[in-house]
Amino acid sequence: MQGTITIVGLGFGDISALPMGTLETLERADALWLRTEDHPVVDWLRERGLGFATFDSVYEAHADFESVYREIVDRLLAEAKAGRPVVYAVPGHPMVAERTVRLLREEGNRHGIQVDVRGGGSFLDAAFARLGIDPIDGFLLLDGTDLSADRLDPRVHQLIAQVYDRMVASDIKLTLMEVYPDDFPVTVASALGVEERERIETVPLYQLDHEERFDNLTLLYIPPTDEERVLNRRFDTLTGIIERLRGPGGCPWDRKQTHQSLRKYLLEEAYEFLDALAEGNPDEMADELGDVLLQVVLHAQIAREEGTFDIRDVIGNLSEKLIRRHPHVFGNGSAETAEDVKRKWDEIKQLERADQPEPRSLLDGVSSQFPALLRSMELQKRAAKVGFDWETSEDVRDKVMEELDELFRAEDPAHREEELGDLLFVVSALARFFDVDPEQALLGACHKFIKRFQWVEKRAREDGRPLSEIPMAQLDAWWEEAKENMRDEQ
């Protein structure tokens, strides 16, 4: 005989809200199991003289919820296999936030058990009524024990269930603070719809876990908002702004831009970020990265209007590439060091190129739009892959000295320009051997020069003389002073 498990919901706590069919199922049950007895309807079951067993002791025996759910499911399946029809009652509705029910439905057939899910009023019914929520406006139900910021949507009604205690509430608060300001109002609601037990209070987010106001019937409600301080942090807000700027009635400058006209701005913004990085200014770095992102979104919007691609294609292609090129993270590959990762990355790139037309040269694909210093690095890297390279940094140093000597022996401007180019090309090789970013190194040197020269200017002002009238020996002394001052600041 096939075993059966009938699952019913105990509703949100008001016995009068339970369907008649659920009441009859509870009264007729030969083996009635409750996930927990900590529910308002359980007192009514006792008053009616109904016998039942609970899994409350299982919660005390395990340190994590998944282990609790696993044991409950295993015990129910074993009970059903023994031939007794089992009735399993859970708080609320069986299909709302019930992990054990999901596992029973997934595994029942495999064990020869018929799992029959019946109704039962959901806490959502009471929440919609008591909190004034119309879900047609947009609604999210989230699990407070497994909450992440990327699941939140401030534009719709949000209910966060499973807020059992202050520890869970504290974790939820930290997650919400990634999206909402600290003083944003959140509503804590417990035992909604249950007479004499219902509690509804609204507190600032930062106070959420300051008091013991939680139990197994507690949820959080976060209302929709149109506050700019919340929505302006969302990526879709940014894409909407760019779309409006490019649309009818938008900005004349933005509307006239093309891929070609924007080329210089992408380079400029990238260099301004590198400059902020050289200065070590986090606020400036965040601001400049925003300007770089603006260029990306602008190009994607232009392409969308042309019907070639949009920002989702950009993100999708990038996500697929990252997953494909990191098999040691997303697949069965292995990589122990950064060097292993780099080697695997290059191997995968070669495989990706296998189906593409054969390049005319190994150096094809190094963009002519790169800054000269970066382009020299990329050209050398390509050649080094087939062994066309110096063996050691000492060999590069010898070449640097050779090119420096040739520069000083050059006799006319054209020859000097050529030899200086050769010298810079070899110096970039030295950066490659030392694993130093030459662009960032030079930006750092520029920043250092500016600070030291400004110190010299300050000392000249204090001396009351223009720089042009101060002997070089004095300027050198102040320069050394600036160097010492900068060392003290480090």
N, C-alpha and C positions, 0 to 999 in steps of 0.2 A: 504494500500500500504506500502511495506517495505521501510524504510528510507535507504539512502545510504550516505556513506562518502568515497569520492575518495581522496586518499593521494598521493601527488606528491612531488618530491624534486626539489628545486631551484638550485641545483648544488653548485659548489664551488665559483661561482661569475661571471663567464664569460658567457654571454648570448649565445655566439656562441657554447658553449659546451652542451647546453641543447638539449635533444632529441626533434624532431619535435612533437611527440605525447604529450609531456609535455606542449609545447607551445600551442598546440591546446586545451588541457584540460583547461589551464588557461584562454584562450580567450573565451571559450564557457561557463565558469562557471556562474551559476545564483547567487550562494552564495559562494564567495571566501574568505576564512579566511587564514591569514598568522600568523604563530606562532610569528614572529617578522618582523617589517619592516626594521630592521637594517641589510640589506643584499644588496649587489651591484645590484642584478637583479631587486630590487623593483623600482629603478628609471626607468628602461625600462618599467615596468608595468604601471607606471604613464604616461610615454610618449605615450604609446599605448591607454591611456584612460580607462584602466581596473579599475573597482571598486573593492574595497576589504576592509575588516576590519581586525584588528590585535589584538593580545592579549598582547601587550606591557604594557597596564595599569595593567594587572593581575600581572606582575612581580613587579610592584611598590606597590601592595596591600598586598604582603605576604613577610614574612621574610625568608622563606626557599623554595627551588626549588620544593620539593615534593608537597607542597600546591599549588604552581603555576601550576604544571602539572595536579594536581587533578581537579582544577577549569577549566582548558582548556578542558580536556576530558569531564567533566560533561556538559559544555556549548555546545560542539560539538554534543554530544549525544542528548541533548535536542533539538537542532536545527534540527537534522536529524529526530527525532521523530515527529516534526511538519509537516513533509512531504516534505520539500525542499531538493533536492539533494545538498549536501555540498561538496565543494572542499577545502581541507585543504593542504596548501603548507608549507613545512618546509625547512630550509637551508640544503644543501648537499643532501644526499640520505636518503629516509625515514627509511631505515632499519639500518642506521649507527648512533649510539649514539643519538637516538631519543626516550626518555622515553614516551612521549605522544603517539607516534605511537604504542609502545608496549602495552600500556594500552588500546588503542582503539581496537587493534586486540584481546586482551584478553577478553574485555567486550562487544564487538559489538553484537555478537550472543545472549548474555543474554538479551540484550535490543531490540532484533529484528531488529538490524541495520546491513546492509551489508557493510563491510569495505573492500575497494578495494585499495590495495597498488600498485602504479605505480612506474616507475623509476625516474631517475634524477641523474645527475653526482654527485659522491661523492667527498668530499675533499680529500679522499684517492687517487683518480686518479691523482690529481694535486700534492699531497705530494710525491707519488712514482716517478713522473716525475721530479719535481723540486728539490727534495732532493737526487735523485739518488738511490732510494731504490728498490731492487729486493726482493719482499716478499717471494720468494721461499727459500731465505737464512734463513728464520725464522722471524716472525713478530708478534708484540703485539700492539693492540690498547687499551688504558687504559683511564679511566675517571678521569680527574684531580680533580673533586669534591669529588671523593670517592676512593682515592688512598691509598694503603697500601704497605709496603715494601715487603711483601711476594708474591705480584703479579708481582714484577719486575723480569726480566730475562736478565742480562747484556750480554748474549751470542747472543741475537737477536736484530734486529731493533725494537725500541719502539717509538710509537707515543702516546703522552698524549694530549687528546683533552679537550675541555671545560675549557680552561685557560682564563677565562673571565677578570680577573683583578689581581692586585698585591696581594690582599689578598689570592686568590686561588693559585697564583704562590708561595707565601711565604709558604703555607702549603705543596705544592708539593716539594719545596726545602728541607724542613725539612725531608720529607719522603725519598727523594732521598739520602740525606746525611747519612741515615742508611745503604746504600749500596755502595755509591760512595764517593771517597775523595772530599774534598771541592773544589779543583781546576779542577775537571773533566769537560771537555767541553760539554755544552748542546746547542742545536740550537733552537732559538726562531723564529718561522715562522708565518707570518700573511698574510691573503688574498692571499694564494698561487694560482698562475695562473690568478690573476686579474690584468690586465694591469694598471700601475701607482699606484697601492695600495699595491702590493706585497712587503714584507719586510722579509729578512732572515739575522739573525745575530747570531754568535756563541759567547757565553760568558762563563767564569768559573761559575761553579754551585753556588758558594757563592755570585755571583753578580746577580743572576737571578732576584730577586725582587727589585734591587736597583733603577730601573727606571720604569716609567709608559710606558710600551711597549706592553700592552695587550688590546684586545677587543674580541668580540664574534667570530672572525675569526682566533684567535691565537691558535697555538698548539706548543708543544715542541717535539723535536726529539732528541733521545739519541741513538747514533750509537752502534753497537756491539763492544765489547772489549775483548781482551785476556790478559789484564793487570792482573798480579798476585795479586796486591793490592786490586783488586775488586773480582776476582774469588776465591781467597783463603779463603774468608769469607763465601763461600757457602757450604752447607752440602753435595751436590752431588760432589763437588770438593774433599772433604775429602774421601768419599766412593770410588771415582775414584783412589785416591792416594793409598788407602789400597789395592784395587783390583790389581793395577799395582805392588805394593810391593810383593804381593802374587803370581803374575803371572810369566810366563816364562820370564827370563831375569831380574826378580825382585831381592829383597834382600834375600840372603841365610838364614839369621836369621829369617826373617818374614815367608819365605816359609816353614820352618821346624816346625813352631809352631802348637800346637794342643790345644783343649779346656783344656786338663789336664796340659800341660806345661805352660799355661798362668795363671793358678789359682792364684799363689802367687803374680803375678804382679797386678792383680785387687785389691787384698787386700792392697798391698803396696801403690798403687796410691791413694786409698781411704783414707788411713791413712795420706799420705802426704798432701792431701787436708785438712783434719781435722787439721793438724798441721798449715797450712797456715791460716786457719780460726781462730785458737787459737791466732796466731800472729796478726790477724786483718789486713793482707796485701792483698788488693784487686787484685793487679797485680799477686801475687803468687797464689791466689785463682783461678783466671782465667786460669793461666798456668796449675795448678794441675787438675782442672776440665777437661781441654783438654786432659790430660793424662788418666783420667778416661774414657772419651769418646772414646779415642783411643782403650782402651780395649774392650769396647762395640762393636765398629765397627769391630775390628779384629775378635771377636767371631762370629759376624753376617756373616762376609765374609767366615770364615771357614765353618760355617753351610751352607751357600749358595753353596759352592763347594761340600759339602757332599749331597746336595739336601734335607736338612731337614727344613730349614727356611732361611730367609734373613732379612735385616734391615727393609724392609717394613712390614714384619710380626711383628717384634719387636715394631715398631711404631704403627702399626694398633692395636695390642693387648693392648698396653698401652692406646691408645686413647679410645678404646671401654671400657676398665676398668674404666678410669677416668670419662667418661660420665655415665656409669652404676652406679658408686658409688657416684655420685654427683647429685641425682635427684632433690635436692633443687636448683640447678643451671640450669640443662639441662632438667628437667622434671617438674612435678607438686608437688614435695615434698617440705618440709619446714624445715628450720633449722636456729635458731636464734643465737646460740652460737657455739663456737668451740667444746664444750662438746656434743652438739646435733649432730654435724657433725661426731664426733668420734663414737658416739653410733650407728648412722645410718650406718656408714662404716662397723662396726663390724657385724651389723645385715645382711647387704647385703653379706658380706663375708660368713656368716653362711649359707645363702640361696644358694650361689654359691657352697658351699661344700655339699649341700644336696644330689646332684646326684652322688657324688663321693663315693668310697668305704668307709665304716665306719672305722675311725682310731682305731688302737689298744689302743691308749691312747690319752688323751687330750693334752699331751705334744708332740705327734708326729708332725713333721713338723717344730720344732725349730731346725734350722740347727746346726749340730755338727761342721760346719766350722766357726761359729761365734766366734769372740774373747770371751774369758771366761766371761769378765764383761758384755758384751752385751748379751751373752747367759743366764747368770743368770737373767738378767732383763726380757728377753722374757719368760723364764720358769715361773717366778713369776707372770707375767701378765696373762699367760694362767691359772694358778691355781687360781688367784684372780677372774677370771670371774665366778667361781662357788662358791665364798665365802671363799676359802681357803687363808686367808690373815690376817694380823694384822688389828686391827680396827683403830688405830691412829698412828701418828708418835711417840708419847710418848711410845707406846708399842714397837715400833721398837728400840727406844733408850735403853729401858730396856734390849732388847735382845742383842744389841750391847755391852752393859756393861757386860752382862752375858758371851758372847763369848770371850770378851777381857780378862776377869778373867780366863776363861778356857784355853786360850792360854798361859797365864803366869804360869798356874799350870801344863802345859804339861811337861813331864820329858824326852822325847827323840825326836830326829829330825822328825821321822815319825809322831808322835803325834802332834808336833808343826805345821807341814805342814797341817795336817788335820784341826786343830783348826784355823789356819790362813785362810784356805779356808772357813770355816764356818763364820769367822768374815767378810771376804770380801763379802760373799754372802749376809749377813744381811746388810752390808753397802750399797750394791746396792739397797736393798729394801728401805733404807732411801732416796736414790736418787730418787727412783720412787715416794715415798710419797711427796717429795718436788718438783716433776716435773723438775728434773735436769738431763741432759744427763751426766752420770758418765764418759763416754769416753772423752767427751769434757771438763768436769771439770778437769779430771786428766791431759789431754793435756795442759790445761791452767796452772795448777800447775807446770808442767814440764817447761813450757815456763818461768813462773815467777821465778822458781828456777835458771834456766840458766842465766837470766838477773841479778839476785842478786849475784850469785856466780861470774859472770864475773866482777861485780863491786868490789867484794872482791879481785879478782885477780889483777885488775887495781890498787887498793890501795896498794897491796903488792909490785907491781912493782915500784910504786912511793916511797915506803919506802925502796926499795933496798934490800929486803930480800926474800928468797923463802918462799912459804906458810908453808912448813914443819917446819920452824924455828920460826914461829910467834905464840905466846901464843894464846890459844883458847879464852881468854878474849878479846884480840884485834880483832880476827876474828869475834867474836860475835858483837863487837862494829861496825865494818865495815858493817856487815850484817844488823844491825839496820839502819845504814846510807843509805844502798841500799834501804831499805824499804821506808824510808822517801823520797829519791830521786824519787822513782817510784810513790809515792803518789803525789808529786809535778807535775809530768808529766801528770797525769790523769786529 
